[in-house]
Amino acid sequence: MGYLRRLIEYWRTAFDWRAEETRLNAFPQYKVPLRGIDMHFLHVPGSGPAPCPLLLLHGWPGSIFEFLELIPRLTDPVRFGCDPADAFTVVAPSLPGYGLSFKPGQPRFGIEEIADCMVELMQDVLGYPRFAVQGGDWGAITASRLGCVHPEKPIGIHVNLLAVRRDHQPAANAAPEEKTYAHQLAQWLREETGYQWIQGTRPQTLAYGLTDSPAGLAAWIVEKFRAWSDCGGDIEARIHPRPSARQYQLLLVHRRDRLILLALLCPHASAVADPRRPDRRCSNWLCRISA
């Protein structure tokens, strides 16, 4: 409660949305009609001799703001003391229903539709017949789906969340490590997936409450970062190992700005709708790639 009060007070009195707009607008961005939605994306050309096209996919709760500090390092490696041959041309879309890829009444996309939409964006709109893909969270599952059903398109995929089956039952003679994994998985499914069921079954009802209460929206999202990060209950404890007072203040503001941006960009029903329930149809292909 104390941390949330401080965060809301910072949001109310010190957060600078116009500064964040300026950061975003420093990158070339576009919108294109795809499958009944207006797809928003960044398209930042690389500066090397033959930049590799790279599709960057965010997750929930997330947005393209996560990539703004990373993109210059990918597109202009020379600027950071690296080899120009390692340059990428970055395409970073706002996933359908998130951030600027949203308007009221648009179709809701599951993983299957999002993956197909990403192929259309990269190949038909931008002209990249093959490309690399990186995804986190929902973006990681989208990347996995893309590699499963469009295997000729990705040069390779990199994910920082593994799409695994949730119905794993270890054999009686399973190794201790496998039994430990099954126990931890069962505990996680029991304690940490309530939000998925609410977002997957009653997204509109939830969106009314989160849109009406900025404090409630911030709490809904910030709780996930507290639970999912190795922070010992202090969400800002991991921002720097041994910061100076000035570094701590700058990094603290940076962390709080990122959390507030997530709250600003994820309030509507489309962004909180979560198709990850175990009975959803994505489980069929997920079983195939996890086998």
C-alpha positions in Angstrom: 0.0 0.0 0.0 2.8 2.4 0.9 4.6 1.8 -2.4 1.4 2.2 -4.5 0.6 5.5 -2.7 4.1 6.8 -3.6 3.8 5.6 -7.2 0.3 7.3 -7.6 1.6 10.5 -6.1 4.5 10.5 -8.6 2.1 9.8 -11.4 -0.1 12.6 -10.3 2.5 15.3 -9.7 5.7 14.4 -11.5 5.2 12.0 -14.5 5.8 13.8 -17.8 3.7 12.2 -20.6 4.9 14.8 -23.1 8.4 13.8 -22.5 7.4 10.2 -23.2 5.6 11.2 -26.4 8.8 12.9 -27.5 10.9 9.8 -26.9 8.4 7.7 -28.9 8.2 10.2 -31.8 12.0 10.2 -32.2 11.5 6.8 -34.0 9.7 6.4 -37.4 6.3 4.9 -36.8 3.4 4.0 -39.0 -0.1 2.6 -39.1 -1.4 0.1 -41.7 -4.9 -1.5 -42.0 -4.5 -5.3 -41.5 -7.3 -7.8 -40.9 -9.8 -5.2 -39.7 -7.4 -3.3 -37.3 -5.1 -0.3 -37.7 -1.7 -1.9 -36.9 0.7 0.6 -35.3 4.4 -0.2 -35.6 7.9 1.2 -35.5 10.1 0.6 -38.5 13.7 1.6 -37.8 16.2 0.9 -40.6 19.6 -0.5 -39.6 22.8 1.4 -40.5 25.1 -1.6 -41.3 26.0 -3.0 -44.7 23.2 -5.7 -44.7 20.9 -5.2 -41.7 18.9 -8.3 -40.8 15.1 -7.6 -40.4 14.1 -8.2 -36.8 10.5 -8.4 -35.5 10.3 -7.4 -31.8 7.2 -8.5 -30.0 6.2 -7.3 -26.6 3.8 -9.0 -24.1 1.3 -8.3 -21.4 1.5 -6.0 -19.6 3.8 -4.4 -22.1 4.3 -2.1 -25.0 6.8 -0.9 -27.6 8.1 1.6 -25.0 10.1 -1.4 -23.6 12.2 -1.3 -26.8 13.1 2.3 -27.1 16.4 2.1 -25.4 17.3 -1.2 -27.1 16.5 -0.2 -30.7 19.4 2.2 -31.2 21.8 -0.6 -30.1 20.3 -3.0 -32.6 20.1 -0.6 -35.5 23.3 1.3 -35.1 25.9 -1.0 -33.3 28.8 1.2 -34.4 27.5 4.0 -32.2 28.0 1.6 -29.2 31.4 0.3 -30.2 30.2 -2.9 -32.0 30.5 -4.3 -35.5 28.4 -2.7 -38.2 27.8 -6.2 -39.7 25.7 -6.9 -36.6 23.0 -4.3 -37.4 19.3 -5.1 -37.5 16.4 -3.3 -39.2 13.8 -3.3 -36.4 10.1 -3.7 -36.7 8.3 -3.3 -33.4 4.5 -3.5 -33.6 2.0 -2.6 -31.0 0.2 -6.0 -30.7 -3.4 -5.9 -31.8 -5.5 -4.5 -29.0 -2.5 -2.9 -27.3 -1.5 0.8 -27.1 -1.9 2.5 -30.5 -3.1 -0.7 -32.3 -6.5 -0.2 -30.8 -9.9 1.4 -31.6 -13.3 0.6 -30.1 -15.1 -2.3 -31.7 -12.2 -3.8 -33.5 -11.8 -7.6 -33.7 -10.1 -9.4 -30.8 -7.2 -11.5 -31.9 -5.8 -14.6 -30.3 -2.3 -16.0 -30.8 -3.2 -17.6 -34.1 -4.5 -14.4 -35.6 -1.7 -12.3 -34.2 1.0 -14.6 -35.7 -0.6 -14.5 -39.1 -1.0 -10.7 -38.9 2.7 -10.4 -38.1 3.6 -12.4 -41.2 1.4 -10.2 -43.3 3.1 -7.1 -41.9 6.6 -8.3 -42.4 6.1 -9.9 -45.8 3.2 -8.2 -47.6 3.5 -4.7 -46.2 7.3 -4.3 -45.6 8.6 -6.8 -48.2 10.7 -9.0 -45.9 10.3 -12.6 -47.1 12.4 -13.9 -44.2 13.2 -12.2 -40.9 14.3 -12.9 -37.3 11.8 -12.8 -34.4 12.3 -12.0 -30.7 9.4 -12.1 -28.3 8.7 -11.9 -24.6 5.6 -13.1 -22.7 2.7 -13.0 -25.1 5.1 -12.0 -27.8 7.2 -15.1 -27.1 4.1 -17.4 -27.5 3.3 -15.5 -30.8 6.9 -16.0 -32.0 6.6 -19.7 -31.2 3.3 -19.9 -33.0 4.9 -18.1 -36.0 7.7 -20.6 -36.1 5.3 -23.5 -35.9 2.9 -22.6 -38.7 5.1 -20.4 -40.9 8.5 -22.2 -40.5 9.8 -20.9 -43.9 9.5 -17.2 -42.7 11.8 -16.9 -39.6 15.5 -16.9 -40.0 15.4 -17.8 -36.3 13.3 -17.1 -33.2 14.5 -16.0 -29.7 12.2 -16.0 -26.8 12.5 -15.0 -23.1 9.5 -17.0 -22.1 9.0 -20.7 -23.0 5.7 -21.9 -24.2 5.2 -25.2 -22.3 2.4 -27.5 -21.6 0.6 -27.0 -18.3 -0.8 -30.4 -17.8 2.5 -32.1 -17.2 2.2 -35.1 -14.9 5.6 -36.7 -13.9 5.9 -40.5 -13.9 6.2 -42.3 -10.6 9.9 -42.9 -11.3 10.6 -39.4 -12.6 13.9 -37.7 -11.6 13.8 -35.5 -8.5 14.2 -32.4 -10.7 11.2 -33.3 -12.8 9.1 -33.8 -9.7 10.2 -30.5 -8.3 9.3 -28.8 -11.6 5.8 -30.4 -11.5 5.3 -29.2 -7.9 6.4 -25.7 -8.7 4.2 -25.6 -11.9 1.1 -26.8 -9.9 1.8 -24.1 -7.3 2.1 -21.4 -9.9 -1.1 -22.5 -11.7 -2.9 -22.4 -8.4 -1.6 -19.1 -7.0 -0.5 -17.0 -10.0 -3.1 -17.5 -12.8 -6.2 -15.9 -11.4 -5.7 -12.8 -13.5 -5.7 -15.0 -16.7 -9.1 -16.5 -15.9 -10.6 -13.1 -15.2 -9.1 -11.4 -18.2 -10.0 -14.5 -20.4 -13.6 -14.7 -19.3 -14.8 -11.2 -18.2 -12.4 -8.7 -19.9 -15.1 -6.1 -20.5 -16.2 -6.1 -16.9 -12.7 -5.8 -15.6 -11.9 -3.1 -18.1 -14.7 -0.9 -16.8 -13.2 -1.0 -13.3 -9.6 -0.5 -14.4 -10.5 2.4 -16.8 -12.5 4.1 -14.0 -9.8 3.8 -11.4 -6.2 4.7 -12.4 -5.1 3.6 -8.9 -6.8 0.3 -9.4 -5.2 -0.1 -12.9 -1.7 0.7 -11.5 -2.2 -1.8 -8.7 -3.4 -4.6 -11.1 -0.2 -4.2 -13.2 2.4 -3.3 -10.6 1.4 -6.4 -8.6 2.5 -8.6 -11.5 6.0 -7.0 -11.6 6.3 -7.4 -7.9 5.3 -11.1 -8.0 7.2 -12.0 -11.2 10.5 -10.3 -10.5 13.3 -11.3 -8.2 12.8 -8.3 -5.9 12.1 -9.8 -2.5 8.9 -7.7 -2.3 10.6 -4.4 -3.1 9.8 -3.7 -6.8 12.6 -1.1 -7.2 15.3 -3.1 -5.4 16.7 -4.5 -8.6 17.2 -1.3 -10.5 21.0 -1.1 -9.8 23.4 -3.2 -7.6 25.2 -0.3 -5.9 23.9 3.0 -7.2 25.1 6.4 -6.3 22.4 8.8 -4.9 22.1 10.4 -8.4 22.0 7.1 -10.2 19.3 5.8 -7.9 17.1 8.9 -8.4 17.4 8.7 -12.2 16.8 4.9 -12.3 13.9 5.2 -9.8 12.2 7.8 -12.0 12.9 5.6 -15.1 11.3 2.5 -13.4 8.3 4.5 -12.2 7.8 6.0 -15.7 7.9 2.5 -17.3 5.3 1.2 -14.8 3.0 4.2 -15.4 3.3 3.9 -19.2 2.1 0.3 -18.9 -0.9 1.5 -16.9 -1.7 4.2 -19.5 -1.5 1.7 -22.4 -3.3 -1.3 -21.0 -6.6 -0.1 -19.6 -9.1 -1.2 -22.3 -10.8 -4.6 -22.7 -8.8 -5.6 -25.7 -5.5 -5.2 -23.9 -6.6 -7.1 -20.8 -8.4 -9.9 -22.7 -6.3 -13.0 -22.1 -6.7 -16.1 -24.3 -4.2 -18.1 -22.3 -6.8 -20.1 -20.4 -6.0 -23.8 -20.6 -9.1 -24.7 -22.5 -8.5 -22.2 -25.4 -7.7 -23.6 -28.8 -4.1 -22.5 -28.8 -3.4 -25.5 -26.6 -3.5 -27.9 -29.6 -0.5 -26.4 -31.4 1.2 -25.7 -28.1 1.1 -29.4 -27.3 2.8 -30.1 -30.6 5.7 -27.8 -30.1 6.2 -28.8 -26.5 6.2 -32.5 -27.2 
